[in-house]
Amino acid sequence: MRLIQAGKAVLGSREDDTEAHDNERPRFEARLDAYYLGLYCVTNLQYAAFLNAAGPSKADLKRWVRLMDCHLVQAEAEYGVDREEYGDHPVVQVTWFGAEAYCEWAGLRLPTELEWEKGARGPQGLVYPWGDDWDPGMCRWAGNRESGRTCAVDHYPKGASAYGMFNTAGNVWEWCADWYDPDVYYRYASGDLTPPARGWDKVQRGGSWDRGDPWVFRSAYRDGNGVPAETSNDLGFRCARSA
């Protein structure tokens, strides 16, 4: 994990940004407290270690992860990765509850939406983690995955953000802690940074290997179509911790 010092974050999108969606507006600056953010998404090997340590009940396992199509397998009482080459790929098919459970076991937490965006955009508030212009060679997306899906969490180092976060654009969508509110950036811009207290969906950020629209990979893009019990083969998470 990397310490992101307390200070200014540039968030949201300008009114004249033709690629921006209404839920990204307005563009604003806010001061966030110091926090740690994972350089990488949680991998299959890490999540298997968690399952082995936690020994989930059938009910917990059903609530946390869909083993089918996520490269995790259970052989008797032991969890592992079905193919060695997928050990360092991001775990997918994990619900928001499963991501939260892993974080609690590890003494961590999910990042807030604003923490995630600051980590992805860097201190200058760049449009993409690597700069202000789209570059198809900087991340895993539908245009370069060929017959594959995810890649290892440390691939595309040139596409890492100024804070060092890998794959905040592409590879997999990432769960955030917050409930999704399409209008909350207007409140944040006024100075009230209190996350939404309730909602139907949890925030997902970053785009994935399955998306082919460059605007999805902008660091301000907000997706709120994920109910907490949802799983997908292009949805994972990274961890955070308060400083």
N, C-alpha and C positions, 0 to 999 in steps of 0.2 A: 504494500500500500504506500501511497505517497501523501505527505502532508501538504495540504493546500492552505496557505496562510490566510488569516482573516483579511478581509478587504473587499474592494469593489469587484462586482461581477457585471458584465454587460450581457443583458438578457433580452429575449423577444426579438421582434422584427420591425423594421421601419414601415411606415404607412405606404411608402412608394415602392416597396419591394414587391415586384409583380409575381414572384414565386411564393410569397408568404400567404398563409391562411389566416383567417380572422382570429383563430384561437391563439395565434402567436403574437398578436399585437396587444399593446404597443411595445416598442423598443424602450428599454429603461435601464437604469443602473441601480444596483442595490448592494448593500454591504452584508456579506455573509460571514458568520463566525468561522474560525479555523476548523478544519475537519480532515480526515483521511479518506482517500478514495482508492479503490482497487485499481491497479494498473491494468488488470486483465479481468475478463469474465471468469466466473467459477467454472472449472473444468469437470469433465466426466469423472476423472480420477478423484478429484476433491469431493464431489458429491457422493461417489461410492464410499469413500472413507467416512463421510458423515452418516450414511445409512448403516454401515457396519457398526459404528459407535453408538448410534441412537437406538438401533434395534426396533424399528417402528412396528406398531401393530398393523394388521391388515387395514384397519380404518384410517390410521395415520398415513400409510403408504398410498392408499387411494386418494387421500386428500392432498398429498404432496406432489406426486409424480406419476406420469403414465409411462411405465417401463417400455412398452412397445414403441419402437421407432426412436428411442433416445440413446441407444448404444449402452444402456445399463442393463445388466442381467442379474438374476438371483439364482445361484446354484446352492440348493439346500438353504443354509442360513447365512451364506456369504454373498455380498454384492460385489460386482466387478464390472469391467468394461468388455463388451462382447468382441471387440477387435482392438488389438494393441495400438494401432495407429490413431484411434480416436480418443486416447487417454487425455491428450492435451487440447482437445476441441472443447468448446463451451457446452456445458450440459444444456439440453433442451427438454421439452415436454415437462417442464416444472411449473406448477401453479405458483401464484403469488404466495400462497400459504407455504408451499414447499421452499420457496426462496427465503421467506421470513424464518422458517424453522432452521434452515441451514445457518443463517446469519446469527440467530440466537445461540445455536450450538457453538459457533466459532467466536462468540463474544463480540459480534459485530451487529450491523443493521443494514437495511437497504438505504440507499441514498435518497434524499428528497429530490424532487424534480429540479429545483434550483441548483442544488449541489451537483447533480448530474450534468446540467447544462453548463455550469461554470467549468467543470472539469473537462468537458468536451470542447469548449470554445477557447479556453485559455484566457489570460489576462486582457487580451485585446478584443475579445468577443468576436472571433472570426466566424465567418459563415459556415465553413466546414472545419473539422479539426486541424487540417493542414494549411488552410488559407481561405481566401474569399472566392476562389474559382473552382469549379468542378473539375476533378481529375479522375478518370475512370480506373487508373492504376493504383489508387491509394487505399482501396478497400475491397472487401468481398461483396459482390453484388451480382445480380442476374446477368450482367453483361460480361462477366469474366469467370463465372463459376463452372462453365462447361457442363459436364455431367455430374459434378460434385455438389455438395451443399455447404456445410460449415468448413472452416479452416482452423488451424491451430490458433490459440488465443494470442500468440506472439507474432503472427504474420503481419505483413504490411507495416513495418516499423516507420517508414517514411510518412505514413498516414496518421501516426500518433499525434495527439494534441500537444500543445506547448507545455502542459503539465505532465505529459508522459503517458496519458491513457491510451491504450491500444484498442482499436476497433470500436470506438464510440460511434463510428459510422460504419454500417454494414456488419456482416457476419451474422449476428442475431439481434433481434429486438431485446431490450433490457427492461425488466420490471423496475419501477421506482416505488418508493414508499407511499406516495400521495394518492388520494382519490382524485379522479379527473374532474375538472371544472373548466368548461370551454372559455369562460370569461374571467378567470382568476387573475390573468396577467394585468388587467386594468386595476384590480385591487392591489396587486403587488407593486405596480408602478406608483400608487399613491403612498406607499411606505408601509403598508400592512402586509407582512410576509407570513402571516399565519396560514398554514396549509388548510385546504378544505376539510371540514370535519366529517363529511359524509359524501356518499355518491354511489353510483352503480358500478363503475369501472375504475380500475387502477391505471395509472399512467404507464405507458410504454414509450421508450425513446430509442432512436438510433438507426432504424432501418435494418434490413437483413439481406441475406444471400438470395432471397426470393423476390426482391423488388428491383424493378428496372427503371424507375423514374428518378433522375438525379435529385430532384427537389426533396425527396423523402430523406436523403442523407444529410441535409442541412441540420446543423446542431440545434436550431430553434424549432425544428419540426416536432409537433406534439401529437401523439396518438393516444386516444382514450377509449379504445374499443375492446378493452380486455377486462372481462369480469374476473374476480380473483381466482376462481376455480378453473379458468381456461388453461389449456395446454396447447402447444404448437411446436412443430419441428423447426421453427425459426425464432424461438423465444427463450431467452435465458436471463442472466442477471450478473451484476457485480456487487461488491460489498462496500460499505462505508463505516466510519467510526467517528464519533465526536472527539475533538482534540482536548 
